[in-house]
Amino acid sequence: MRPTRLPFRHLGAALIPPFGEARQYHSPVRLTAAAGLCLLLAAGCVQVGPPGNPAANQTTSPAASSAASGPRYSQPPVTPPTAPGNNLPAFACADSGGGKTGVANVNSVRVSSQPDYDRFVLQFDGPVPTYTVKRQAKPTFPQGASGQTITLGGTAGVLVRVHSATEANTYTGPTDLSHSEYRVLKEARLTEDFEGYVSWGLGLGQPVCLRTFTLTNPYRLVVDFLTPAG
């Protein structure tokens, strides 16, 4: 049996000329065959399956999306403590007192040394209660209701006593602040926190004049000791 001749043989013959024959580029048969082959090749490049989603091919930065859609929070401003200012009372060689009737808790105790004075500060969580600041010839103070006494550094003393106050549950700092390098205020120590009274004994290097005043924002009782000239 003779094999069946496929029609592609004639297509090949139409596209490929015999050896030695000059190519006829303007033959209508060859142009038609070439156009058909191009259509077959183009059909093989057609996408199979559902068309792509153009929006799905676009990439979006996660940081940019979250920054644009997420809420923005700003830190609340921090208000610094109010400075004493220049309208301070004059130094006086006398006892003093003041404050307001009420109850407040001590939450901070500080001492510092400045060029012209040494400072003792009691800070409260409310308006400064009634207080007294009394000078003593010696830095020896009673320890609450125990009947015992304690002697601090220095040669003179001052007792700062606040009524209707406590610090047992609100102040966790040191209760004995010793600074022998200070010119006047050598030591500050808690001597009483009992039945609504808070007392701090202050040991001084020598008797000096003092000034007391109160501040707000936060609430503070300030006692300054004038340092000797020279």
Secondary structure, 3 states (H helix, E strand, C coil): CCCCCCCHHHHHHHHCCCCCCCCCCCCHHHHHHHHHHHHHHHHHCCCCCCCCCCCCCCCCCHHHHHHHHCCCCCCCCCCCCCCCCCCCCCCECCCEEECECCCEEEEEEEEEECCCEEEEEEEECCCCECEEEEEECCCEEECHHHCCEEECCCCEEEEEEEECEECCCCCCCCCEEECCCCCCEEEEEEEEEECCEEEEEEEECCCCCEEEEEECCCEEEEEEEECCCC
